[in-house]
Structure formats: C-alpha cells, structure tokens
Amino acid sequence: MRLNIVHLLIGIIAISLIECSMAQEPDPLRTLCYHSTKAPAKPSFQFTFCKQYQEESCCLTGHDADIDGTFQTLVDVGSECPYRQKSEALYLRQWMCIGCSPNQFQYVNPENTSVMFVCDTFANKLWGQNGTAFDECGLRITVTQCGAGFSSCGDNVVVPSHVYKTPVDFLNNVHPANLYPDFSFEVVKQSDLPAGVLCFDGVYSGAPTSLMNLTMIFIAIIVMLM
C-alpha cells in the first residue's frame, strides 16, 4: 500500500514538473539583454559598482563602469553629503543597476514593450517621504531639455521634491544609464501583475524558480516515505 502511494506521488509530481518546465519555456523574443544583446551570463571581469549581479548579469564591465559614472554624477553635490552612507544611496544604486538584472525581461510590460514595471514598495523607498529623500543635498541632474525647475541645460543641482511631483516622475527623469530613452517606467503592485511578470524591487538573490521548488518538494517527500 505504501509503495503504491509513493508511485502515485511520483507520477503526480513528475507531471507537475513537466507542466512547469513547459510553462517556463522562455519567449524567444525576450531572452536577450538590452545592454549586451546577449543572454544573461557571468561577467568576464569583476564589477566595481553593480556587484550584486557579479554571478549573472545583463551587463558587461563597460556597462558597469558607465552606470558607476552616472551615479557619481548624481551624487556629486559636496564631499560632506551623506548620500554615500545613507539608505537612500543604497536604493539609488539599486535603481541605477536595473539594466544589469538578469530578470529584466520579466519587468517588461507584455502589452507595451517600451515600459518596465517598478514595484511601488521600492519606488516609495527611493522617493522618500513626499519625495524628500535627496533634498538634503540635492542631486546633480544632466538636463538635455531645459524646463521649469532647471536653471540651464547641462548639469544642474536640483531639489528633487521641488522638480518631481511623484515617484513615477522621478524614475522617468533620474533614469538608469543605457535604458533611456528606450524604456519608460511605471510603478505598480506586484499583486496586480499577471503570472510570469515581475516588477523591479531592487533585490536580486538568484532565488530558486518554481521548477526548482517543485524538485525540492519531490525529493523531500521521497525521503520521508522511504
């Protein structure tokens, strides 16, 4: 009787694994990184900035250096400014590195492939209380189209909460290197998105996929029944 149950469980889980692997078959149009035009891979050389993507990345080391330069320009607002130590700097660094995420295909709106989704929880952390996260020292923004709030074209030190009214406005103006102007950004709740679509939450841990989770469950059940 016990052996029959084991066989039944093996059959059920095997079918689930097959269905899961089929469901996760990658879309051939969404498998190449936007930075490198290659599949995500381990960089050939060490990153100095987006180190969280050192093991698997959509960036080359040249992209990492470019992102570092963009970040350094943003926070070039005085040697005494605490941005490099405070949590706001961490969120800004994470935001600048979105283009290196090997999950970037899943952030793209399937109905509008020029839009990437950003989680509301992350956007609100980056934006801060009423947009004041970077008001203490300002940010140095490179302006190509002059408008209200900017003294001139080129590099301008701005008070973000005075210039940007919402997290979406901030994200679409303080944009990551190499993704602008190909993408705009929309703030959403992860719970509102369909299966298989993610919003960027600033964290990449290489978490196991559903297929790997099912495999681990399968192994655990077999061990318990032996």
ABEGO torsion letter per residue (X at the ends): XAAAAAAAAAAAAAAAAAAAAAAABBBAAAABBAAAGBBBBBBABBBAABAAAAABBABBAAAAAAAAAAAAAAABAEAABAAAABAAAAAAAAAAAAAABAAAAAABBAABAABBBBBAAAAAAAAEBGGAAAAAAEBBBBBABBBBGBABBEBBBBBAAAABABAAAAAAABBBBGAOAABBBBBBBAAABBBGBBBBAGBBAGBBBAAAAAAAAAAAAAAAAX
